[in-house]
Amino acid sequence: MSLSYLAQEAVNTTSTSKGFGAIGYGLAAIGPGVGIGILVGKTIEGIARQPELAGQLRTTMFLGIALTEALALLGLVAGFIF
């Protein structure tokens, strides 16, 4: 095999595998997106039921959103690595 053939194969391989990272990140973002939707919906429901706990529920909601977004960032990093 010639060196130019190997170089051409390397270029072809990297150009086709770039799309898989985007697909993987898209799939990895589905879970956190659904999780945040459920989290915010349940917090709003809780605030509507007991308005006096709004501050505590809001604080807990923001902590939950931060932890759920960490999953989306892990999916982004995994897309770049693999």
C-alpha positions in Angstrom: 0.0 0.0 0.0 1.2 3.4 -0.8 1.4 6.3 1.6 -1.0 8.4 -0.5 -3.6 5.7 -0.4 -3.4 5.4 3.4 -3.7 9.2 3.7 -6.7 9.3 1.5 -8.4 6.5 3.5 -7.7 8.5 6.7 -9.4 11.6 5.2 -12.4 9.5 4.1 -12.8 7.9 7.4 -12.7 11.1 9.5 -15.2 12.9 7.2 -17.8 10.1 7.5 -17.4 9.7 11.3 -17.9 13.4 12.1 -21.7 13.0 11.7 -21.9 10.2 14.2 -20.8 12.5 17.1 -23.7 14.9 16.3 -26.1 12.0 16.2 -24.8 10.6 19.5 -25.1 14.0 21.2 -28.6 14.4 19.8 -29.6 11.1 21.3 -27.8 11.9 24.6 -29.7 15.2 24.9 -33.1 13.5 24.7 -32.9 12.1 28.3 -31.9 15.4 30.0 -34.4 17.3 28.0 -37.3 15.0 29.1 -35.9 15.1 32.7 -35.8 18.9 32.9 -39.4 19.0 31.5 -40.7 16.7 34.1 -38.7 18.4 36.9 -40.0 21.9 36.1 -43.6 20.6 35.6 -43.6 18.9 39.0 -42.1 21.9 40.6 -44.8 24.2 39.2 -47.4 21.7 40.3 -45.9 21.7 43.8 -45.9 25.5 44.0 -49.5 25.6 42.9 -50.5 23.2 45.6 -48.5 24.9 48.4 -47.4 28.4 47.5 -45.7 28.9 50.9 -43.0 26.4 49.9 -42.2 28.2 46.6 -38.7 29.3 47.7 -37.6 25.9 48.8 -39.1 24.2 45.8 -37.5 26.7 43.4 -34.1 26.1 45.0 -34.4 22.4 44.8 -35.6 22.7 41.1 -32.5 24.7 40.2 -30.2 22.1 41.8 -32.0 19.4 39.9 -31.7 21.3 36.6 -27.9 21.7 37.2 -27.4 18.0 37.8 -29.6 17.1 34.8 -27.7 19.4 32.5 -24.5 17.7 33.7 -25.8 14.6 31.9 -26.2 16.6 28.7 -22.6 17.9 29.0 -21.4 14.3 29.5 -23.1 13.4 26.2 -21.5 16.3 24.5 -18.0 15.3 25.7 -18.6 11.7 24.8 -19.6 12.8 21.3 -16.2 14.5 20.9 -14.2 11.7 22.4 -15.8 8.9 20.4 
